[in-house]
């Protein structure tokens, strides 16, 4: 039995640089370095791609076609269901260490590595000064 690693699609494997159109429309390039990394990962682990795109069949199939077009990733499956995994790789996550629950302002401040987003003024005004993002 091989251990599984769950990898987010948009923002980790797929650049997601354009506007979201629909689950089955995947435009854009891979995140730089992601395809070589995915090759190394699939050599050592079972890999499952997690994405809300896979909530419907067309989105799931589009992700899997995109993966095959990037290399020999025919064994990598996509799902919208959180599967048991040794590690989850995601561009939108909070590393929980046992007591560092994110405050609402932490959630609003959080942004993926690839996107700048403004914090709503009402949230910024009520900031409690928590950190951890």
N, C-alpha and C positions, 0 to 999 in steps of 0.2 A: 504494500500500500504506500502510495506517495502522499506526502502532505500537500494540502491545497493552499494557494495564495489567491485572494480575491482582489481584482484590480478594477478600479473605476475606469469607465471609457472616456467620457468627455472631460478634457482637462488633464488627463494622465496619459492616455494613449493617443487620443484624437485631439488636435489643437483647439477645436471648438471656437475658432476665431471669428466666424461669421454669426449672423443671427440664426436662432433656432427656427426652423421651418416646420418640421414634423419629424416624428421618430424615425421614419424610413429614409429621410433625406440626410445623407452624411457627406457634406462638402468639407473640404479642408484637408490639410496634411497631418501626418503624425506629429506629435510633440517631438522636438529634436532629441534624439537618443533613445526614444521609447521602443523602437523596433528592435534594435540590437539588445537592449535590456530584456525585452520580452522573449527573444530567442534564448538568452542565457537562463531566464526564469523557467521557461517551459522545458529546458533540458534537466532541471533539478526538481521541479514541482508540477503538480496538476494546477492549471490556471483556469480560473473562472472569471469572466468579465461581468461586472455588475453595472447596470444602467437602467434608469427608468424608461429609456427607449425600448427596452425589452419587455415592457408590460404588455405590448401587443406583438403578435407574430411577425408582422412586417418590420417592426423595429429590431426585433431579435435577429431576423434573417439579414437585415441590412448591416448590422454590426458584424455578424459572422462573415458576410461577403467582403466587407471592408478589411477584416483581419486576413482573410485568404489573399486578397489583392496586395497586401503588404509583405507577405512571406508565407512559408508553409505552416500556417496556424489553423489548419483544418480541424484539429482536435480541441481547440479552445472554444468553449461554449459561452454564450451570453445568457444572462438571466436578470430579472428584476428582483429576485428573491435573495435575501441575505443568506448565504450558505455558510456552513461551518468552515472556518479557515484558520490557518496558523497565523496569518497576517492579512490585514486589509490595507490596500494602498489607495488613497483618495486625496484629491486636491482640496476637499472641503471636509476637514475633520478636526476633532478636538481630542488631544491626547489626555485621557483621564488617568490621573495618578492616584486616585483613592479619595481625594477630598477637594479637588479643584473644579467644582461644578461651575460651568460658565454662567455668568450673569447675563441678563438680557442685553446690556450694552456690549458685552463681549461678542454675543451672537451677531449683533448688527455691525460691529467693527470687523468681524471675520471676513476675509475675502480670499478667493483662490489666488495662487501665485501669479496667474496670468491676467488678472482683471483688477482694475482699480474701480472702486465703487464708493460713492459718497455716503456718509453716515447721515441719516435723517437728523435735522436740526433739533427736533424734540428729544431725540435719544441722546445726542451729544450734550445738550443742556442738562440732562438728568444723569449724566455719567457718574458711576460710583468709583471710578478709578481702578476697577479690577483689571487684571491682565492675565495672560496665559495663552493668547492666540498666537 
